[in-house]
Amino acid sequence: MKKTELEFQDFFEQYGSEFTEYLSSIGAPDTSSIQYQKLVDEVNEIYEKYPNVKAVMDGNEPRSLTVEECEALLTVADNRDTLWGLETEAIYFQGCADSIGYMRKLKMLIGQPD
């Protein structure tokens, strides 16, 4: 009798591309919101006014920045962090909605309609 080895794939090995695709589809913040537009517009204005700031954010090459450009870089970094927070929030709330949907399917919620 020959022993067979168990083959195990973790979740991300098995479903990584589908999961990434799912996160991409649900992780987009509301681009029509005033807060989102304000942040994006501010970043674009900074990039237009200070091309070196855009080069620092998008490139790998060292750059010398003026004090004004450093302040603008900090604003861009802060705005990008806030945008990431909006994206993370969208993922979180979609996960909550998905959980409720799964619980409804499994009839685990008290007082749910049949």
SERO-4910 file (N, C-alpha, C, O; in steps of 0.05 Angstrom, whole numbers):
BEGIN
 pado doro    nc1    nc2    nc3   cac1   cac2   cac3    cc1    cc2    cc3    oc1    oc2    oc3
  Met    A     17    -24      0      0      0      0     18     25      0     36     27     16
  Lys    A     13     43    -18     29     67    -22     16     90     -7     -8     95     -9
  Lys    A     33    104      9     24    128     23     22    151      3     40    154    -13
  Thr    A      1    166      6     -1    190    -11      2    214      8     -9    214     30
  Glu    A     16    234     -2     19    258     14     -5    276     10    -16    278    -12
  Leu    A    -13    288     31    -35    308     29    -24    333     16     -2    342     23
  Glu    A    -39    343     -3    -31    368    -16    -50    389     -5    -74    387     -5
  Phe    A    -37    410      4    -53    432     17    -46    458      3    -23    465      0
  Gln    A    -66    472     -4    -63    500    -15    -78    518      3   -101    514     10
  Asp    A    -64    539     11    -78    559     28    -97    575     11    -97    573    -14
  Phe    A   -113    591     24   -134    606     11   -123    623    -12   -134    623    -34
  Phe    A   -101    637     -7    -90    656    -27    -77    641    -50    -77    651    -72
  Glu    A    -66    618    -45    -55    602    -67    -78    592    -85    -75    592   -110
  Gln    A   -100    585    -73   -122    574    -89   -139    596   -101   -148    593   -124
  Tyr    A   -145    617    -86   -164    637    -95   -152    666    -97   -167    685    -98
  Gly    A   -126    668    -96   -113    694    -95   -121    714   -117   -127    737   -111
  Ser    A   -122    704   -142   -129    722   -164   -158    731   -162   -165    754   -167
  Glu    A   -176    712   -155   -204    719   -153   -208    739   -130   -224    757   -132
  Phe    A   -194    734   -107   -197    752    -84   -187    780    -91   -200    799    -83
  Thr    A   -165    781   -104   -154    807   -112   -173    822   -131   -177    846   -128
  Glu    A   -185    807   -149   -204    819   -168   -229    829   -153   -239    850   -158
  Tyr    A   -238    813   -133   -260    821   -116   -254    847   -101   -271    865   -101
  Leu    A   -230    848    -89   -223    872    -74   -222    896    -92   -229    918    -85
  Ser    A   -212    892   -117   -210    914   -136   -238    925   -143   -242    949   -145
  Ser    A   -257    906   -145   -284    915   -153   -299    929   -131   -314    947   -136
  Ile    A   -294    920   -106   -309    932    -83   -294    954    -69   -305    969    -54
  Gly    A   -267    955    -74   -251    973    -58   -250   1002    -69   -236   1019    -58
  Ala    A   -264   1007    -90   -264   1034   -101   -282   1052    -85   -306   1047    -81
  Pro    A   -270   1073    -74   -287   1092    -59   -306   1107    -78   -303   1106   -102
  Asp    A   -325   1120    -66   -344   1136    -82   -330   1160    -94   -325   1180    -81
  Thr    A   -323   1157   -119   -307   1178   -133   -323   1203   -138   -312   1224   -146
  Ser    A   -349   1202   -134   -366   1225   -138   -369   1242   -112   -381   1263   -112
  Ser    A   -359   1231    -90   -362   1245    -65   -345   1271    -65   -324   1272    -78
  Ile    A   -354   1290    -50   -341   1316    -49   -313   1313    -36   -294   1325    -46
  Gln    A   -311   1297    -15   -285   1292     -2   -265   1280    -21   -242   1289    -22
  Tyr    A   -273   1259    -35   -255   1246    -54   -246   1265    -76   -222   1267    -81
  Gln    A   -264   1280    -88   -257   1299   -109   -239   1321    -99   -220   1328   -113
  Lys    A   -244   1330    -75   -227   1351    -63   -198   1341    -60   -179   1355    -67
  Leu    A   -195   1317    -50   -168   1306    -46   -154   1302    -72   -130   1309    -75
  Val    A   -167   1290    -92   -155   1285   -118   -148   1312   -132   -127   1314   -143
  Asp    A   -166   1331   -130   -161   1357   -143   -137   1371   -130   -120   1382   -144
  Glu    A   -135   1369   -104   -112   1381    -90    -85   1368    -98    -66   1381   -103
  Val    A    -86   1341   -100    -61   1327   -109    -54   1335   -137    -31   1340   -143
  Asn    A    -74   1336   -155    -69   1344   -183    -58   1372   -185    -40   1378   -201
  Glu    A    -69   1391   -169    -59   1418   -169    -30   1419   -160    -13   1434   -171
  Ile    A    -23   1404   -139      4   1403   -129     23   1392   -151     44   1403   -155
  Tyr    A     14   1370   -163     31   1358   -184     36   1378   -207     57   1379   -219
  Glu    A     15   1393   -214     18   1413   -235     37   1436   -227     54   1444   -243
  Lys    A     34   1445   -202     51   1467   -193     80   1458   -186     99   1473   -191
  Tyr    A     82   1433   -176    109   1423   -168    114   1396   -182    109   1375   -170
  Pro    A    124   1396   -206    129   1371   -221    149   1353   -206    148   1329   -209
  Asn    A    168   1365   -190    186   1349   -175    172   1331   -154    181   1309   -148
  Val    A    151   1341   -143    135   1326   -123    123   1301   -137    124   1279   -126
  Lys    A    112   1305   -160    102   1282   -175    124   1262   -182    120   1238   -180
  Ala    A    147   1272   -190    170   1255   -196    178   1239   -172    186   1215   -174
  Val    A    178   1251   -148    185   1237   -124    165   1215   -118    172   1192   -111
  Met    A    139   1221   -121    118   1202   -114    117   1179   -135    110   1156   -128
  Asp    A    123   1185   -160    120   1165   -181    146   1151   -189    145   1131   -204
  Gly    A    168   1162   -180    194   1151   -190    211   1140   -167    204   1139   -144
  Asn    A    235   1131   -176    254   1119   -157    279   1136   -154    297   1130   -138
  Glu    A    282   1156   -170    306   1172   -171    306   1193   -149    285   1205   -143
  Pro    A    329   1198   -136    331   1219   -116    326   1246   -128    334   1251   -151
  Arg    A    314   1264   -113    308   1291   -122    314   1310    -99    311   1303    -76
  Ser    A    323   1334   -106    326   1355    -87    300   1371    -87    290   1379   -109
  Leu    A    289   1377    -64    264   1391    -62    268   1417    -46    284   1418    -27
  Thr    A    253   1437    -54    253   1462    -38    235   1458    -14    222   1437    -12
  Val    A    235   1477      4    219   1475     28    189   1474     19    174   1459     31
  Glu    A    181   1490      0    154   1490    -10    147   1463    -22    125   1452    -17
  Glu    A    165   1451    -37    160   1425    -49    158   1403    -27    142   1385    -29
  Cys    A    174   1406     -6    172   1387     16    145   1388     30    133   1368     36
  Glu    A    135   1413     34    109   1416     46     87   1405     28     68   1392     37
  Ala    A     90   1409      2     71   1398    -18     72   1368    -18     51   1355    -20
  Leu    A     96   1357    -16     99   1328    -15     85   1316     10     72   1295      8
  Leu    A     87   1329     32     73   1320     56     43   1321     53     28   1303     62
  Thr    A     33   1342     39      4   1344     34     -5   1321     16    -26   1309     20
  Val    A     11   1315     -5      4   1294    -24      4   1267     -9    -14   1251    -12
  Ala    A     24   1262      8     25   1237     23      1   1235     41    -10   1213     44
  Asp    A     -6   1256     54    -29   1256     72    -55   1251     56    -72   1235     65
  Asn    A    -58   1264     33    -82   1260     17    -83   1231      7   -105   1219      7
  Arg    A    -61   1220     -2    -60   1193    -11    -67   1173     11    -81   1153      7
  Asp    A    -58   1179     35    -65   1163     59    -95   1164     64   -107   1144     70
  Thr    A   -106   1188     62   -135   1191     66   -151   1176     45   -171   1163     50
  Leu    A   -142   1178     20   -155   1163     -2   -153   1133      3   -173   1118     -2
  Trp    A   -130   1123     13   -128   1095     20   -148   1088     42   -160   1066     42
  Gly    A   -151   1106     61   -171   1101     83   -199   1099     72   -215   1082     81
  Leu    A   -206   1116     52   -233   1114     40   -236   1087     26   -258   1076     26
  Glu    A   -215   1078     13   -216   1053     -1   -219   1030     19   -235   1012     14
  Thr    A   -204   1031     40   -206   1010     61   -234   1010     74   -245    989     80
  Glu    A   -245   1033     78   -272   1036     89   -292   1023     71   -310   1009     80
  Ala    A   -289   1027     45   -308   1015     26   -306    985     27   -326    971     26
  Ile    A   -282    974     29   -278    945     31   -291    934     56   -304    914     56
  Tyr    A   -286    948     79   -297    940    104   -328    938    103   -340    918    111
  Phe    A   -341    960     94   -370    960     93   -381    940     73   -402    928     78
  Gln    A   -367    934     52   -376    914     33   -374    886     46   -391    869     43
  Gly    A   -353    882     62   -349    857     76   -372    853     96   -382    831     99
  Cys    A   -380    875    110   -403    873    128   -428    865    114   -443    848    123
  Ala    A   -433    878     91   -457    872     75   -456    843     65   -477    829     66
  Asp    A   -433    834     57   -430    806     48   -436    787     71   -449    766     67
  Ser    A   -426    793     94   -430    776    118   -460    773    124   -470    752    130
  Ile    A   -474    796    123   -503    795    128   -517    778    107   -535    763    113
  Gly    A   -508    781     82   -520    765     61   -516    735     65   -534    720     61
  Tyr    A   -492    728     74   -486    699     79   -503    690    102   -514    667    102
  Met    A   -506    706    124   -522    698    147   -551    695    139   -565    677    149
  Arg    A   -561    712    122   -588    709    113   -592    683     97   -612    669    101
  Lys    A   -573    677     80   -575    652     64   -575    628     83   -589    608     77
  Leu    A   -560    629    104   -559    607    123   -580    608    144   -581    592    163
  Lys    A   -598    628    142   -620    633    161   -610    635    190   -621    623    208
  Met    A   -588    650    193   -576    654    219   -585    679    233   -578    683    257
  Leu    A   -599    696    219   -608    722    231   -635    718    244   -653    706    233
  Ile    A   -638    728    268   -663    727    283   -683    747    271   -676    770    266
  Gly    A   -707    738    268   -728    755    258   -726    762    228   -738    782    219
  Gln    A   -711    746    213   -709    752    185   -733    741    170   -744    720    178
  Pro    A   -742    753    148   -764    743    133   -757    716    120   -734    712    112
  Asp    A   -776    698    118   -771    672    105   -771    673     76   -767    653     62
***
